[in-house]
Amino acid sequence: MNVTYIGLGNMGGQQATQIAKNNFNLTVFDVFAEAMEKFSGIARLASSPGDAAKGADVLEICVRDDQQVLDTLFGSTGAAEHLPQGSIVIVHSTIRLDTVKDISERLASKGIQFMDAPVSRTREDEEGRFVFTMTGGDPALTEKVRPVLETFSTDILNVGPIGAGMATKISNNLVTWVQFMVGSQAVKLASHFGVPFASLNAVMKANGNMTPSMEALLTGQQAVKPGDNPEFDAYMASQAGIGEKDLQVAVECGELAGLNMAMALQARELVRPVFERHDG
């Protein structure tokens, strides 16, 4: 099977690495040349999304936001014009539901199949699999690409029609980012009254409030003071941007569902101060 992976960042690079370990003809592309260098000798390094799409049976996309996904597929050097009929496009990026619908319709007009398949980190197993992949679309399509998804997924679940995978991820992200904000405030509240982080962490882990992702965030912030590690600070700033985007998408979806999204709106305002650690 010819597999193309576009977007080799923190999440996509790890997924593509897992695919490369298995018996697939892999092509990769990223706008940053240094991200592709690690795949030299184990994958074909494409010069553009369009070049990467040539001959692909499956094309996976894991870029930052809606516009980057659209540019990857339909931009001046986009993949859609070069994909064979009957090929499958899988979007792992967290994007808006109307963007999912638009992509699906535009690809269908070209005879190209589509599924939304966002991912969420779980635990890394002995084979290096590390995400839960939630798919939206025809269940038969999930089964067709399961051998690819299984290279990096601890869990795979078809959750409904096209868009359902993305709705599931958006809902999960809402919980994650709000928890991050509340957890950060809890640490500061406890510290103000003389409770060390280790003690709070012990209690929250025992009763289930301290999730692995929250513990990783809060422990990292405790270990590295602002300004001591510019690389860490840059990473946190980047994550803040993702959090703002994810929460904005959740707010928009929640409003469409008739929900009061005040908590998500407040969390969105707190993400950057908390992650860049100038929230007091």
N, C-alpha and C positions, 0 to 999 in steps of 0.2 A: 504494500500500500504506500502511495506517495503522500506524505504529510508535510504541509507547510505551516510554520509557526511564525507569526508576526507579533513583535512586542516582547523584548527579552529583558524586561526589568526585574524587579525583586520577585514577583510572582511568576511572570511568564518565562523568565530565564530558567527557573527551577523546574517548571513543567516541561519545557523543551529539553532540558538535560535528561529528564526521566524518559522522554520519548526516544532520545538518542541512544539510550542504553539498550533499546529493544530493536526488533527486526523491522524497522521502517526506513524507507528512503526519505530522509528528512532534509527539508530546505528551511532556512531561517532568514528573517530580515528584521532589522531595527534601524531607526534613524541615527543611532549612535554606533559608530563603527567599532568602538571598544567593546560594546555588548556582544557583537558578533564574533570577535576574535577568539573567544573561548570555545567556539564551535568549529573552528578551523580543523579540518581533517576528519570531523565526524558528521558534518552536514554540508550541503551546498549553501554557500553564502550568496544570497541574492543581492541585486543592485537596487531594487525597488519592490514595492508590493506587487506591481504588475509582473515583474520578472519572477518573483517568488511564486506567483499563482500558476505559472505555466506547468501543465501536466499534473496539477495537484488533484488527488482524490478527496482529500480533506484539508481545509484551510482553517486554522485556529487563530483567533485574534485576542490579544490581551494588552490593550493600550489604555491610556488614562481616562478618556471621557468620550462622550457622544461624538464630538466633532472629529476626534482622532480616529474613531471607528469608521465614520462616514468617509473621511479622507482616505483611509486605508483601502476602502472598497471602491469608492466612486470618484476619488480625486484624479488629478491629471495623470498620475502614474499609478492609478488604483488597480486593485486586483480583479474586480468584477469582469472587466472586459477580456481578461485573459484566462478565466477559469473555464474548464471544460463543462459542457452540459452534463447534468447528473452529479456533479461534484457537490460537496457538502461544506457549508460555511458554519463554523461554530464560534460564537462570540462569548468570551469569558469575562470581558470587561463589564463593570456595573454601569448601566446606561438607563435612560428613561424608557418607559414602556411604549411611548409613541414612536421613539426611534427604533425599537425592536420591530414594531409593526411595519414601519416604513421600509426597513432593510429587508424584511421577509418578503414584502410585496415586490420590491424592486428586483430582488434576486429571482423570485419565482417567474417574473416576466422573461428572464434569461434562461430558464430551465435549470436553475441552481437551487439546491435544497438548503434549508436553514434551520438551525436550532440555537436557542439561547441556552448557555450552559455556564453561568457564573459559578465561582468556586469560593469556598471558605476554609481557612486552615483548620485542621483537626489535630492530629498527632502524626509524627513521622514514624512509619513502620520500618521493618528491617530492609525492605526493598526500596526505601526512599519515598514511598507514596505519602502524601501529606495534606491532601485537601478533600473536602466533601464537594462533589460536583452535582449540582441540581439542574436538571435539564427541562426545557420547555419545548413541546412539539410532539410529533408522532413518536410513540414509544418504540416503534420498529426502527426509527432512525437512531435512537439511543442505543439500541442493541447492535446496529450496524457499526457504530463507531466505538462501541464498548472496549474493544481491544486497545484502542488508542487512549481512551479515558482511563483505563485501568492501569496504565503505566505510571500515572501520578495521583490517582484517586484512592483514598482509603474507603470511600463510600460513593456510590452513584445512585441517584434516585430521579426518575422521571416524575415530576410533580404536577403535570398537566399540559395544556396546549401551549402553543407559542406565546411567550410572555410570562408564563407561570414560573419558570425558573428565575427570571429576573425579579418578579414580584416577591418570590421567596427570599432572594438575596437582599433585596431592599429592606424587607421586614426584619431580617436578621441583622443587617447593618444598623438599623435604627436602635435595636437593643444594645448592640456592641458599643456604639459611639456614646449613647446616653450613659451607659455603665461606666465608660472611661471617665466622663466628666464627673459623675457622682463619686467614683472611686478616688479621683484626684482630690476632690473637696473633702472626702472622708479622711484622707491622709493628713491634710492640712489642719482639719478640725482636731483630730487626735493629737497631732504634734503640738498644737497650741496649748493643750492641757497636759502635756508631758508624757504622752503615750508614744513610745518608739514605734517605728514602722514595723519592725519584726513582730512585735506583740499584736498589733492590729492585723497584720498579715496572717498570723497563726489562727486568730479567731475567725477571720473571714474565710480562710481555706477550710476550716473545720465545719462551718455551717453552709458552705457552698457559694458564698457571695463573691469570693475571689476566684474568678475564672482564670484559666491559663494565660489568655491574652492580656487581661488586665494586670495580672501579676508581672508579666514580662514588661509591660509599659511602666508600671509604678516602680518596679525594682530597678529598671534602667535609669529612671529619673533620680532615684535615690543614690545610685552609684556614680553618676556623672554629673558634676556641677555645671551649670550654664557657662559656656565659654572655655571649659577645659578641653573639650573635644569637638573641634569644628565640624568634623565629619558626622558625628552623632547629632549635633545641632542642625546640620543641613538635612539629615534624614528626618528628624522630627518635624522640621518645617515642611518638608515634602508630604509627610503623613498628614499634617494639619490641612493641607490643600485637599487631599483625598477625603478627609473627614468632612470638610465643608461641603464638598461636592456630593458625597453620599447622603448627608443629612438634608441638603437642599432637594435632592431627588425624592427622599422619603417624605419631606414636607409636601411636595407637589402631589405625590401619590395619595398621601393621607387626606389632603384637601379634596381630591377627587372622590375619595371614599366617604366624605362628609365628617371627618374626624377633627377634633380640636388638636392641633399640632403645636400648641404653645411650648410644650416641653422640648420637642425637637428643635424648634426655632431658638430657644434659649441655649440648648446644647450646641447648636451651630455657631452661635456667637462666642461660646466659651472655648471651642476647639483650638483655635490658634493661640490664645493666651495660655491655655493649659499645656499645649505641646511645645510652645516656644518658651514656656516658663516665665512669663511676666504677668501672671494672674494673682500675684500677691502671696 
